[in-house]
Amino acid sequence: MQTDVIIIGGGLHGCSIALHLAQQGFKPIVLEKNIVGRHASGVNAGGVRQLMRDVAEIPLSIAAMDIWENLDRLLGSHLAETCEFISRVGQVGVAASASELAWCAQRTAEMKALGYDLEEMLDAKGVRRLVPTLSDMCIGGIVSRRDGHANPFRSTQAFRARAEQLGARFYEHTCVTDVAEAGSKWQLDTTRGQMHADIVVNCGGAWAWQIAGMIGEQLPSTHLALTLMVTSRIQRFLDPVVIGIDRKLSLKQTEVGTVVIGGGVLGEPDLDAGTTLTVADRMVESARTVWDFFPILRQATIVRTWAGLEAVTPDILPIIGASSVAKNFWHVFGFSGHGFQLGPIVGSVISEMIADGKSAFSIAAFSPARFSNGAIASGAIHAAQHEQQGATG
């Protein structure tokens, strides 16, 4: 089997890249070792947020929000509706201490100095106007009013469906066992047989470092199992997504009334088996935080818990860019629990880079070359927990 571009990994980023490449006339093939959206892309909290992002990500995040708010242009009205995107309900970071509140003030001042007006400081009254059910322990916070949330699994499937409409092909239960140069092309050995392509894009998520290793490129291999839990349906009490500043909290209420709760609590990952386990005594911390901030949930029933496998980088920034050791090979992974919102724009940028060799957006900060020595910084997992706050997107 031969084509112009093969994408390894069927998460949201792989589907988005396939869609945008198909729009440009390419005939991409996506290889997914499990099923499309099985891991981080399909099981995160679905946050579509600009709030509290690293400065390097902000231009991409703003552009991504433009796409989210006009999904019908990219996907068509029917598929856009299936994403269940809720716009401009806001994401609110809640502070429970003077030091957290001081951080909010510093953050908003820094953003304004850089020319961004995405985030707004909130005092105690301001935060309760947005979230009336917060307990008295919340003394203020920070908000990005344009933010929202979507259904992660259905969004990933919608991007896949649109890509297929445009000519992309998806092969699930297809594992890549080796990648090698074959003249001017790439040869991929897979459980479906041998395949060839001019260009390969590595969107392998938690396993992407293994794909990189097949071409002799050493990239970070740290991964996390990030846990979430969901309640039974309760009365409507919350519109924004709420995250903690330092406390491990990520909380949203879905349209049907269930409440999805995260916060960076770690489960137990098994990379070889592709499975995760939630650990009950660790999730007590998450439940205690919810108890403290939201008295209305103290009688809520938890009906399910789960975790998703995700790659994390030492600096908590994604790896997006051309390989440092091989031509026509690209890496797009390591989103460290906050890649969901970026999916639409990253697909656009990578397709532009492949087709034209340039993009309106700089991705230099995300270059794989910054990890050329393969070093893993100490404390990466702790930092990722703090940044991703329950995989809010």
Disulfide bonds with the S-S distance in Angstrom:
none
